Amino acid sequence: MSVLWLTRFPPYPPLYGGAFQYSRELLESLCRQTPVQALAYQDATVQIPAGQPITWHTLPYSRPSRLRGVLSDLPDVAFRFRSRAYLAKAVELARTSGAVIVDFIAMAWIVAPLKRAMNAAGLDVPLVMITHNHERSLRRAAARSFAFPKNLVIGYDAWKAGRLELAANAAADLVTAIIDEDAHAFANECDTPGLVLRPGYRGPVAPTRRIDADTPRMATIIGNRESAHKLLVLEHALKALSRHGTDARVSIEIAGAGDLAALAARHPDCTFRGFVEDMPGYLHGARLGLVPDDLGGGFKMRVLTLAMLRVPILGLRSAMTGTTFVDGVHYHGVDTLDEMAAVVPTLIDDTARLDTLQNTAFAYCRDNFDWDKRGEQLMAALSSTARREARRMRA
């Protein structure tokens, strides 16, 4: 079975962040199971790695005006990528494919017109929607965190995203989710069969590490901050740390890409590292990793990075939802940012507990987050969906 993968841009550096990482790893895992051709827009900064078994087709990209996006029936994240040229090329490639995969809410606009075109051509090809979050709830929650009138603009865009998400999922033949909670939400909204595909881990690993009094007394927040809601998450966390004086009692560092100059000016007691090329080397100097995401859903990919590089995790329980990590076993959980800020100075000195947490998290992550297994799961689901659709077409 040849599979067609439809995505925004080829998900390779310098495109970082959890969404691109998830897309890249799942795509590469699938191509080890079956031939894959992928369609994306060109990004001059992206270099597709040589020697890949994926056949890439790319189209020129020009971002439309933001004003037109506000007036569009699509949310901004999808309006940016809708084009007749992309749809036409997708229809052409679908004619020689055994299954079509649409990756991320940004490409959900193509599901309905592509499905209509395939049906009109008599193509018995299953279409799969790969989701990264339950966008309706995620974006509505983010909108509520902004002040007037920005909350109204973002709230309207969130409404459009939720409407598109529901329409795409209902039209698809299979919907995947990253966490159980999102899969349950989708199942309550439409009757399209679902599949949970948790992330795997294929990054650097720290085989051994011991947290003790010689480990630098530093807590870090890692992850890119190139979107508005991720910047807001960091701002909330730093305010809490400052409010409790934690940033004056413990070395607090922030590592990740983004325009953080304004936050750095407001929080001079924190160290802003920017993008870190050598994450294993950097995290070897950390005693504690913070996961302070009070906004946003889905699976925080950096949790696996922290676990596999043996950094003990202090996280909001709500942010750790979906990871399947157990509070008190694989990480230390708190309910609020104020509680997190208050706990840091005490927890960071309990090196025996931190060492136990990092050891149990590492073992759990090593045994349960395998990208090759995700590719196998997706391939099995594609084959099953194709057989089901073939029976339906014959009926």
VENNOR-V158030 format. One record per residue. N is the residue number from 1. D_FIRST is the distance of its C-alpha to the first C-alpha in Angstrom with 2 decimals. Layout:
n->[N N]
d_first->[D_FIRST D_FIRST]
This chain:
n->[1 2 3 4 5 6 7 8 9 10 11 12 13 14 15 16 17 18 19 20 21 22 23 24 25 26 27 28 29 30 31 32 33 34 35 36 37 38 39 40 41 42 43 44 45 46 47 48 49 50 51 52 53 54 55 56 57 58 59 60 61 62 63 64 65 66 67 68 69 70 71 72 73 74 75 76 77 78 79 80 81 82 83 84 85 86 87 88 89 90 91 92 93 94 95 96 97 98 99 100 101 102 103 104 105 106 107 108 109 110 111 112 113 114 115 116 117 118 119 120 121 122 123 124 125 126 127 128 129 130 131 132 133 134 135 136 137 138 139 140 141 142 143 144 145 146 147 148 149 150 151 152 153 154 155 156 157 158 159 160 161 162 163 164 165 166 167 168 169 170 171 172 173 174 175 176 177 178 179 180 181 182 183 184 185 186 187 188 189 190 191 192 193 194 195 196 197 198 199 200 201 202 203 204 205 206 207 208 209 210 211 212 213 214 215 216 217 218 219 220 221 222 223 224 225 226 227 228 229 230 231 232 233 234 235 236 237 238 239 240 241 242 243 244 245 246 247 248 249 250 251 252 253 254 255 256 257 258 259 260 261 262 263 264 265 266 267 268 269 270 271 272 273 274 275 276 277 278 279 280 281 282 283 284 285 286 287 288 289 290 291 292 293 294 295 296 297 298 299 300 301 302 303 304 305 306 307 308 309 310 311 312 313 314 315 316 317 318 319 320 321 322 323 324 325 326 327 328 329 330 331 332 333 334 335 336 337 338 339 340 341 342 343 344 345 346 347 348 349 350 351 352 353 354 355 356 357 358 359 360 361 362 363 364 365 366 367 368 369 370 371 372 373 374 375 376 377 378 379 380 381 382 383 384 385 386 387 388 389 390 391 392 393 394 395]
d_first->[0.00 3.81 6.36 9.93 12.75 16.15 19.20 22.91 23.46 21.75 22.80 24.89 28.67 31.02 28.99 29.90 30.13 28.21 25.81 24.66 24.60 22.40 19.91 19.96 19.60 16.81 14.81 15.65 14.95 11.36 10.91 12.28 9.44 6.37 7.01 8.82 11.29 14.18 17.06 20.49 24.17 26.17 28.55 31.11 31.67 28.12 27.13 23.44 23.58 23.35 20.96 18.02 14.45 13.75 14.34 16.99 18.41 21.78 24.41 28.15 29.37 32.77 33.72 35.50 38.92 39.39 41.83 39.32 37.00 39.77 40.19 36.49 34.91 32.28 33.02 33.69 30.58 28.41 30.97 30.82 27.25 27.22 27.28 26.72 25.32 22.56 21.69 21.79 19.48 16.96 17.17 16.75 13.59 12.08 12.57 9.84 7.27 5.14 7.42 10.64 12.72 16.46 18.40 22.09 24.83 25.52 22.44 22.87 24.79 21.71 20.22 22.66 22.88 19.17 18.71 21.63 20.36 17.00 19.05 21.57 19.12 17.78 14.20 12.62 10.53 11.40 13.33 14.22 17.59 18.23 22.01 24.41 27.54 29.11 30.32 32.97 34.97 34.44 35.67 38.48 39.80 39.70 41.59 44.32 45.02 46.16 49.64 50.66 49.64 46.46 45.41 45.50 43.33 40.72 41.04 40.32 37.23 36.15 36.65 34.40 31.69 31.93 31.76 28.65 26.97 27.79 26.67 23.25 22.66 23.92 21.68 18.43 16.42 16.48 18.93 19.04 22.45 23.89 26.85 27.85 30.52 28.20 25.90 29.09 30.26 27.11 27.34 30.93 30.06 27.25 25.47 21.84 20.24 20.44 19.26 21.48 20.04 23.21 23.40 23.46 25.82 25.36 28.69 32.00 33.69 37.40 37.72 41.29 43.64 46.88 48.19 51.98 55.01 54.19 50.87 51.55 52.47 49.82 47.40 44.51 42.21 39.04 36.36 36.15 38.39 37.14 36.82 39.82 39.11 38.51 41.82 43.45 42.20 43.78 46.93 47.34 46.95 49.43 51.92 51.89 52.35 55.19 56.77 57.15 58.23 55.33 54.58 58.18 58.02 54.60 52.78 49.96 47.34 44.50 41.66 39.04 38.64 40.32 43.61 45.78 49.15 50.68 49.70 50.97 54.28 54.68 53.86 55.73 55.74 51.95 50.30 47.43 45.36 42.87 39.51 39.53 37.70 38.51 37.66 38.20 41.60 42.50 41.62 43.56 46.57 45.73 47.16 45.42 42.36 42.77 40.09 42.22 39.71 41.66 39.36 35.61 33.11 29.80 29.43 31.67 29.65 32.97 33.89 31.51 33.03 36.49 35.66 34.05 36.90 39.32 41.01 42.47 41.37 43.70 41.75 42.19 40.93 39.31 37.43 36.17 34.81 31.20 31.35 32.38 35.17 38.40 41.55 44.28 41.97 39.37 41.18 44.45 44.00 46.31 46.36 47.80 48.16 51.89 51.33 49.01 51.66 54.34 52.42 51.39 54.84 55.26 51.76 51.50 54.58 53.30 51.59 51.35 49.33 47.14 46.47 45.48 43.13 41.31 40.97 39.55 37.15 35.88 35.32 33.53 31.25 30.45 29.45 27.51 25.65 22.83 20.01 17.79 18.17 17.19 13.84 13.42 14.75 12.51 9.28 11.16 12.25 9.02 8.14 11.82 12.10 9.59 11.70 14.78 14.27 13.67 16.90 18.64 18.02 19.38 22.34]
